[in-house]
């Protein structure tokens, strides 16, 4: 019986990791469709906006820490005016719907909220400056690589090992996002 319980726990964690990979890949495809001129098929931009919304919503309803994390990402993107096209609007609406639907199970995590929101927003603003060539060198490279998706969750895990799921999802999300970006940009050339 104990082996079966451990199996279920590992399957749950594996499923959350799969959601994170699909979340990151679909997010970048949605960006490529909406902002970079990628053409797949009629309605593909809406489909990928829906998929980003669904994978984010699945994480929101599956795990309280991930619910905090996704809502923090949304607030961070709203602050930076990154919900700026139809795909982003669709995904955001799905996340908010899932959050409100599951709000009775939500527990606010002040530490996670403060650390992620502040550092990701500062990092995002620095990334915007790097895109405008207003900062250069090592700092510009650090922010361009989205390194905060690694470093901030690592620091959180050192502080409290319960944040490991944030680290796993964050790393898988950004790796799948960056791989999709790399190959997607080649496809656009």
C-alpha positions as CSV (number, residue, x, y, z in Angstrom):
1,X,0.0,0.0,0.0
2,X,2.8,2.4,0.8
3,X,4.5,1.8,-2.6
4,X,1.2,2.6,-4.3
5,X,0.9,5.9,-2.3
6,X,4.5,6.9,-3.2
7,X,3.7,6.0,-6.9
8,X,0.7,8.4,-6.8
9,X,2.7,11.2,-5.2
10,X,5.4,10.9,-7.9
11,X,2.9,10.7,-10.6
12,X,1.2,13.9,-9.3
13,X,4.6,15.7,-9.2
14,X,5.5,14.4,-12.7
15,X,2.1,15.7,-14.0
16,X,2.9,19.1,-12.6
17,X,6.2,19.1,-14.3
18,X,4.6,18.1,-17.6
19,X,2.2,21.0,-17.2
20,X,5.2,23.4,-16.7
21,X,6.9,22.2,-19.9
22,X,3.7,22.6,-21.9
23,X,3.0,25.9,-20.2
24,X,6.4,27.3,-21.3
25,X,6.3,25.9,-24.8
26,X,2.7,27.0,-25.5
27,X,3.5,30.4,-24.0
28,X,6.4,31.0,-26.4
29,X,4.4,29.7,-29.4
30,X,1.6,32.1,-28.5
31,X,4.2,34.9,-28.4
32,X,5.7,33.9,-31.7
33,X,2.2,33.9,-33.2
34,X,1.1,37.2,-31.7
35,X,4.3,39.2,-31.7
36,X,6.8,37.8,-34.2
37,X,4.7,36.9,-37.2
38,X,4.7,33.1,-37.0
39,X,1.9,31.6,-39.1
40,X,0.7,28.1,-38.3
41,X,-3.0,27.8,-39.2
42,X,-6.2,29.9,-38.9
43,X,-7.1,30.3,-35.3
44,X,-3.7,29.1,-34.0
45,X,-3.0,32.2,-32.0
46,X,-6.3,31.8,-30.1
47,X,-5.7,28.0,-29.6
48,X,-2.3,28.7,-28.1
49,X,-3.7,31.4,-25.9
50,X,-6.3,28.9,-24.6
51,X,-3.5,26.2,-24.1
52,X,-1.4,28.6,-22.1
53,X,-4.5,29.4,-20.0
54,X,-5.4,25.8,-19.5
55,X,-1.9,24.7,-18.4
56,X,-1.6,27.6,-16.1
57,X,-5.1,26.9,-14.7
58,X,-4.2,23.2,-14.2
59,X,-1.3,24.3,-12.0
60,X,-3.5,26.8,-10.2
61,X,-6.0,24.2,-9.2
62,X,-3.4,21.4,-8.5
63,X,-1.1,23.1,-6.0
64,X,-1.4,26.1,-3.7
65,X,2.2,27.2,-4.1
66,X,1.8,27.1,-7.9
67,X,-1.4,29.0,-7.6
68,X,0.5,31.7,-5.8
69,X,3.3,31.6,-8.4
70,X,1.0,31.8,-11.5
71,X,-1.0,34.7,-10.0
72,X,2.2,36.5,-9.1
73,X,3.4,36.0,-12.7
74,X,0.1,37.5,-13.9
75,X,0.4,40.5,-11.6
76,X,4.0,41.0,-12.6
77,X,3.0,40.9,-16.3
78,X,0.2,43.3,-15.7
79,X,2.5,45.8,-13.9
80,X,4.9,45.6,-16.9
81,X,2.0,45.9,-19.5
82,X,2.8,42.4,-20.9
83,X,-0.8,41.3,-21.2
84,X,-0.8,43.1,-24.5
85,X,-2.5,40.9,-27.1
86,X,-5.4,38.5,-27.6
87,X,-3.4,35.4,-26.6
88,X,-2.2,37.0,-23.3
89,X,-5.8,38.2,-22.6
90,X,-7.3,34.7,-23.1
91,X,-4.7,33.0,-21.0
92,X,-5.0,35.6,-18.2
93,X,-8.8,35.3,-18.2
94,X,-8.5,31.5,-17.9
95,X,-6.0,31.8,-15.0
96,X,-8.3,34.3,-13.2
97,X,-11.3,32.1,-13.7
98,X,-9.4,29.1,-12.3
99,X,-8.1,31.1,-9.4
100,X,-11.6,32.4,-8.5
101,X,-13.1,29.0,-9.0
102,X,-10.6,27.5,-6.6
103,X,-10.3,30.5,-4.2
104,X,-11.8,28.6,-1.3
105,X,-8.7,26.3,-1.3
106,X,-6.2,29.2,-1.8
107,X,-3.8,30.1,0.9
108,X,-1.8,33.3,0.4
109,X,2.0,32.8,0.8
110,X,3.4,36.3,1.7
111,X,7.1,35.2,1.4
112,X,6.6,33.7,-2.0
113,X,4.4,36.6,-3.2
114,X,6.8,39.3,-2.0
115,X,10.1,37.7,-3.2
116,X,8.8,36.6,-6.6
117,X,6.8,39.8,-7.4
118,X,9.6,42.2,-6.4
119,X,12.5,40.3,-7.9
120,X,10.7,39.3,-11.1
121,X,9.4,42.8,-11.6
122,X,12.8,44.4,-11.1
123,X,14.3,41.8,-13.4
124,X,11.7,42.4,-16.0
125,X,12.3,46.2,-15.9
126,X,16.1,45.5,-16.2
127,X,15.4,43.2,-19.2
128,X,13.4,46.0,-20.8
129,X,16.4,48.3,-20.4
130,X,18.7,45.6,-21.8
131,X,16.4,45.3,-24.8
132,X,16.8,49.1,-25.3
133,X,20.6,48.7,-25.0
134,X,20.5,51.0,-21.9
135,X,22.4,48.4,-19.8
136,X,25.2,46.2,-21.1
137,X,27.7,43.6,-20.0
138,X,27.2,40.8,-17.5
139,X,24.0,42.2,-16.0
140,X,22.4,42.5,-19.5
141,X,23.3,38.9,-20.3
142,X,21.9,37.7,-16.9
143,X,18.6,39.4,-17.5
144,X,18.4,38.4,-21.2
145,X,18.8,34.7,-20.2
146,X,15.8,34.9,-17.8
147,X,18.2,33.7,-15.1
148,X,15.8,34.9,-12.4
149,X,13.7,31.8,-13.1
150,X,16.6,29.8,-11.7
151,X,18.2,31.9,-9.1
152,X,15.2,33.3,-7.2
153,X,13.6,29.9,-6.7
154,X,16.9,28.3,-5.7
155,X,17.2,31.0,-3.0
156,X,13.6,30.3,-1.9
157,X,14.4,26.5,-1.7
158,X,17.5,27.2,0.4
159,X,15.2,29.3,2.7
160,X,12.4,26.7,2.8
161,X,12.5,23.3,1.1
162,X,8.7,23.3,0.6
163,X,9.3,25.7,-2.3
164,X,11.0,23.0,-4.4
165,X,7.9,22.7,-6.7
166,X,8.3,26.4,-7.6
167,X,11.9,25.7,-8.5
168,X,11.0,22.6,-10.6
169,X,8.2,24.3,-12.4
170,X,10.1,27.6,-12.9
171,X,13.1,25.8,-14.4
172,X,11.0,23.5,-16.6
173,X,8.9,26.4,-17.7
174,X,11.8,28.7,-18.7
175,X,13.8,25.9,-20.3
176,X,10.9,24.8,-22.5
177,X,10.1,28.5,-23.2
178,X,13.7,29.2,-24.3
179,X,14.0,26.0,-26.4
180,X,10.8,26.9,-28.2
181,X,12.0,30.4,-28.7
182,X,15.3,29.2,-30.1
183,X,13.7,26.8,-32.6
184,X,10.7,29.1,-33.3
185,X,13.0,32.0,-34.2
186,X,14.9,29.7,-36.6
187,X,11.5,28.8,-38.2
188,X,10.7,32.5,-38.7
189,X,14.0,33.1,-40.6
